[in-house]
Amino acid sequence: MLSGNYKELYDRLVPIIDRNRIWHDPLHTLAFGTDASFYRLIPKMVIKAKNEDEVSLILEESSRLMIPVTFRAAGTSLSGQAVSDSVLIIAGSYWKKAVIEEEGAVIRLQPGLTGKEANALLAKYGRKIGPDPASIDTAMIGGIAANNASGMCCGTAQNSYQTIVSMRIILADGTMVDTDTLHIAAWNAVLAPMARQIDAAFYKARIMGFDAASTGAALFPDATRSAHLAYCDAKEAAFRGMVGTLEPTAGLADLLDWADSQGLKKAVVTNAPRDNALLMLRGLGWADRFPVLVIGEELAHGKPHPLPYLTGLQQLGASAAQAVAFEDSLSGMRAAVAAGLESVGIATALDPAALRGVGASLVVRDFTDPTLLRRLRALV
Ligand SMILES: Cc1cc2nc3c(=O)[nH]c(=O)nc-3n(C[C@H](O)[C@H](O)[C@H](O)COP(=O)(O)OP(=O)(O)OC[C@H]3O[C@@H](n4cnc5c(N)ncnc54)[C@H](O)[C@@H]3O)c2cc1C
């Protein structure tokens, strides 16, 4: 029987996630309370997640309710990594997609494929994935990557960490990060002084998955090998510097410029801890751009309670009728709607229908949407 925050989490998830994939009964929780280790923890809830939207939602709501989560792929971990006495998220059977690129030099894998299945896909190219744990027939990519699985042949030269080119990562607050974008940006930072830049197509075709020498040759065919390596070193330095930087959602920078030109006031209203919010704003280079920063956890109630938005309005000296909220999360959307703001859903992580379901008056993919821009201009 669920109670307290766990009951609240369940109630928030069942409108979106099929309740047949959320278990809290004694049989299922006992069954998922073991992995290949000698530890046993009985989870309060086991959720079989189907897609990124669901994982994002579970993480966002769990983070807000301070509920720890653990992921499980095949559960062959030997040190208790895949057991939990809180919430266990299974990313297995629904996560089986794979895309082969570069004649098998690169393979994009969802976390639910087993290592054996990945190697079967690569076999016709005469290739295999780097890591070769003895458990490869059962172990899945999510667990192989997270455990940095190794094996008798790959050693430390071709283990998971050494052979991953990029990842789509959902952060603990539900935010999606795609590291490809950062790699492209890092190369463009190196190329900018030469008035050159690359796009995603060039990156995928000529850089992604290639070693430093090949990458350097693709970008600088006339340069020497030592120059290739120096350029790659410069790119890696730029990449490391950028891990703390972020790409704004398309159109947002232009929208903020427009808002400034109209003399409109702006606030950030978030449930993220202050340090994280500042990190994000600094990463975007926008630390000074928002004079009002409201942190939900510093108030008596965070989102989905309306208080953070009402506090933001008060600090801006504005009424709800004069304001528009932009939200990409369900709890945020609920908070904005409850505070009486016109609320626009940004469907970067969640399904548009889910955002509409909690009151978004308009849902757009990003800030370049012409309907959004028309509506905002009409309001000013
Ligand atoms: C008989 C046997 C032989 C083994 N041989 C080896 C070996 O040779 N080399 C070796 O390195 N290991 C070995 N292992 C350990 C284990 O099998 C591997 O580390 C394997 O890669 C774990 O994969 P899994 O799918 O079972 O992951 P799980 O055990 O389910 O999870 C492993 C970790 O990954 C995390 N995780 C899973 N999915 C995700 C996701 N989608 N997102 C984020 N985190 C996620 C989990 O939270 C957990 O921390 C062996 C185990 C057994 C039982």
The ligand as a MOL file (V3000), in Angstrom:
LIG
                    3D

  0  0  0     0  0            999 V3000
M  V30 BEGIN CTAB
M  V30 COUNTS 53 58 0 0 0
M  V30 BEGIN ATOM
M  V30 1 C 27.8150 -14.2290 -14.7450 0
M  V30 2 C 28.1830 -12.7610 -14.7930 0
M  V30 3 C 29.3100 -12.3690 -15.4790 0
M  V30 4 C 29.6610 -11.0210 -15.5170 0
M  V30 5 N 30.7900 -10.6560 -16.2110 0
M  V30 6 C 31.1370 -9.3530 -16.2800 0
M  V30 7 C 32.2860 -8.9600 -17.0220 0
M  V30 8 O 32.9930 -9.7530 -17.6280 0
M  V30 9 N 32.5880 -7.6480 -17.0580 0
M  V30 10 C 31.8160 -6.7130 -16.4300 0
M  V30 11 O 32.1330 -5.5130 -16.5310 0
M  V30 12 N 30.7310 -7.0690 -15.7130 0
M  V30 13 C 30.3620 -8.3530 -15.6270 0
M  V30 14 N 29.2500 -8.7110 -14.9410 0
M  V30 15 C 28.4530 -7.6600 -14.2840 0
M  V30 16 C 27.2720 -7.1450 -15.1480 0
M  V30 17 O 26.6890 -8.1810 -15.8720 0
M  V30 18 C 27.6830 -6.0840 -16.1400 0
M  V30 19 O 28.2630 -4.9780 -15.5010 0
M  V30 20 C 26.5440 -5.6370 -17.0570 0
M  V30 21 O 27.0430 -4.6890 -17.9650 0
M  V30 22 C 25.3510 -5.0490 -16.3330 0
M  V30 23 O 24.3150 -4.9080 -17.2730 0
M  V30 24 P 22.7680 -5.0280 -16.8810 0
M  V30 25 O 21.9770 -4.8210 -18.1230 0
M  V30 26 O 22.4940 -6.2710 -16.1550 0
M  V30 27 O 22.6170 -3.7740 -15.9350 0
M  V30 28 P 21.8940 -3.6400 -14.5290 0
M  V30 29 O 22.5230 -4.5660 -13.5620 0
M  V30 30 O 20.4320 -3.7330 -14.6960 0
M  V30 31 O 22.2780 -2.1420 -14.1880 0
M  V30 32 C 23.6430 -1.7590 -14.0670 0
M  V30 33 C 23.7470 -0.2940 -13.6850 0
M  V30 34 O 23.3000 0.4870 -14.7570 0
M  V30 35 C 22.2640 1.3650 -14.3420 0
M  V30 36 N 21.3560 1.4930 -15.4780 0
M  V30 37 C 20.7160 0.5060 -16.1450 0
M  V30 38 N 20.0000 1.0170 -17.1480 0
M  V30 39 C 20.1800 2.3530 -17.1250 0
M  V30 40 C 19.6680 3.4390 -17.9060 0
M  V30 41 N 18.8430 3.2490 -18.9400 0
M  V30 42 N 20.0550 4.6740 -17.5760 0
M  V30 43 C 20.8870 4.9090 -16.5320 0
M  V30 44 N 21.4000 3.9340 -15.7700 0
M  V30 45 C 21.0470 2.6690 -16.0640 0
M  V30 46 C 21.6460 0.6810 -13.1260 0
M  V30 47 O 21.0310 1.6130 -12.2640 0
M  V30 48 C 22.8620 0.0700 -12.4920 0
M  V30 49 O 23.5310 1.0410 -11.7070 0
M  V30 50 C 28.8730 -10.0580 -14.8530 0
M  V30 51 C 27.7250 -10.4690 -14.1810 0
M  V30 52 C 27.3830 -11.7960 -14.1390 0
M  V30 53 C 26.1450 -12.2070 -13.4030 0
M  V30 END ATOM
M  V30 BEGIN BOND
M  V30 1 1 1 2
M  V30 2 1 2 3
M  V30 3 2 2 52
M  V30 4 2 3 4
M  V30 5 1 4 5
M  V30 6 1 4 50
M  V30 7 2 5 6
M  V30 8 1 6 7
M  V30 9 1 6 13
M  V30 10 2 7 8
M  V30 11 1 7 9
M  V30 12 1 9 10
M  V30 13 2 10 11
M  V30 14 1 10 12
M  V30 15 2 12 13
M  V30 16 1 13 14
M  V30 17 1 14 15
M  V30 18 1 14 50
M  V30 19 1 15 16
M  V30 20 1 16 17
M  V30 21 1 16 18
M  V30 22 1 18 19
M  V30 23 1 18 20
M  V30 24 1 20 21
M  V30 25 1 20 22
M  V30 26 1 22 23
M  V30 27 1 23 24
M  V30 28 2 24 25
M  V30 29 1 24 26
M  V30 30 1 24 27
M  V30 31 1 27 28
M  V30 32 2 28 29
M  V30 33 1 28 30
M  V30 34 1 28 31
M  V30 35 1 31 32
M  V30 36 1 32 33
M  V30 37 1 33 34
M  V30 38 1 33 48
M  V30 39 1 34 35
M  V30 40 1 35 36
M  V30 41 1 35 46
M  V30 42 1 36 37
M  V30 43 1 36 45
M  V30 44 2 37 38
M  V30 45 1 38 39
M  V30 46 1 39 40
M  V30 47 2 39 45
M  V30 48 1 40 41
M  V30 49 2 40 42
M  V30 50 1 42 43
M  V30 51 2 43 44
M  V30 52 1 44 45
M  V30 53 1 46 47
M  V30 54 1 46 48
M  V30 55 1 48 49
M  V30 56 2 50 51
M  V30 57 1 51 52
M  V30 58 1 52 53
M  V30 END BOND
M  V30 END CTAB
M  END
